[in-house]
Amino acid sequence: MHVCFPNILQDLIDAASNMVNSNWSGVNNTVRHGMSANYLSNVETLVKNIKINTSEGFNSTNLELKFCSSDDCSISVYGIDVNLNKTNGTMKTMGVKNLMEKLENKNFPGRNHSSILLSTTLEGNNDSDIKITMFFPDEQPTATERLCVFWDTNAKDWSSEGCIANITDDNQTLCECNHLTSFSVLMSKGVNPNTKDSLILDMITNIGLGVSIFSLLIFLFVESLVWSAVTKTNLSHFRHTAVVNIAMFRLLADCSFLASTDPKKLSDTWCFTFTICKHLFYLTMFCWMLCLSVMLVHQLIFVFSPVRKRVFMYLSSIVGYVVPIALVGTSYVYYKYKEQDYYSRDTCWLTYVRLLEGSIHAFLLPVGTIILSNVFSMVVVIVTLVKTSVPDSSKSDDKDTAKSILKVIVFLAPVFGVTWIIGFAILLLDQNNSLYGVAEYAFVILNSFQVIYYAPFTSWSYCRLPEQIRADTVT
């Protein structure tokens, strides 16, 4: 933490204020937008890193900075009242004039904006639920629609996600912002704007991940005890190798996710580390799911030509270990080279800018490809089950076939990661769509708790299914 003496800080405030005095008309829009975004980022970094032992603020022509260390902070910057509920730490609030018109505004073109840009940061705060309320003075006609927006450093544009705008009786704009993290952030564009839903999803996520980790530990422990007994044949060895790798990397990924559910408590280094871990471990899990599904399809199509152990271990090691490491490493180097953010500090996860833009696509595209391959594998299994049924079979045989198909769907869908398809619905749906909330809850519940469902039974059920199909095929 850096320490700034008041007189030095005042000089810095004056210098920063002077930079925005002019309208920067000597440069084109692209340069001006880039300069203003960098200006805001650098000034916020300066404010974040200073530490002073005074409650007095600093002001200049275009900048005003105030501090608050009490539990219930209520201060005013350039006539904008800011309230913050917290239990510890120091709130630093900065107001900037003559900057709003310099920043890019692609998301809300044609809208009038406030003349003041407000920035609030917290130092030494461990609260998991922070609610910031801002009262903007009357600058708009009464009938005007109000929007509360924040500057998205990843998209380099304004965003209204996580903020709610209300109009008070005296025509002030009341902004309430609260950004929370839930499991659904893995497959979503950003934070959940619904505070109530965010709290519920957070609770489901934490409980689900906790139980999932416990179940996986038990599963891996049982596998270690019975390993020699259940891997006597090459086929069973292949299956258990894949299932154990899926469980192990899901365990590591869940631990990394659980450790980063509150990004505000993490340092930049830890946030980056957990992002890398989640990206790598979840990708590795899906790659081993692909190995498992490909092996099953090969077994069904080439009944009398089993894969040799050496070939399977060699190919699966490349797909299961080398490919995810290469994908994560390449994506990080690419965004580092392009000078774009690889991860978001607000979520400790990959960034989403827009469709096909943002590091999250280095996760979505491989996962989407693998899920489609696994769905194809499930279809092959179901078709094989139907074909092996006798044409003139009785109703009881038809019922048995239907039950077998149902078992395939129920048992293989979690193992093959098919339930993650819902995550793509979250990505495609607008957050104001009524189906968005349904998809988000379904994704969180199914994927947080899916390990409870398949971990104790995967090895048994998945080993029994191929033998049954093979027996029917031979017959």
Secondary structure, 3 states (H helix, E strand, C coil): CCCCCHHHHHHHHHHHHHHCCCCCCCCCHHHHHHHHHHHHHHHHHHHHHCCCCCCCCEECCCEEEEEECCCEEEEEECCEEEEEECCCCEEEEEEEECCHHHCCCCCCCCCCCCCEEEEEEEECCCCCCCEEEEEECCCCCCCCCCCCCEEECCCCEEECCCEEEEECCCCCEEEEECCCCCHHHHHCCCCCCCHHHHHHHHHHHHHHHHHHHHHHHHHHHHHHHHHHHHCCCHHHHHHHHHHHHHHHHHHHHHHHHHHCCCHHHCCHHHHHHHHHHHHHHHHHHHHHHHHHHHHHHHHHHCCCCCCCHHHHHHHHHHHHHHHHHHHHHHHHHHHHHCCCCCEECCCCEECCCECCECCCHHHHHHHHHHHHHHHHHHHHHHHHHHHHCCCCCCHHHHHHHHHHHHHHHHHHHHHCCHHHHHHHHHHHCCCCCHHHHHHHHHHHHHHHHHHHHHCCCHHHHHHHHHHHHHHHHHC
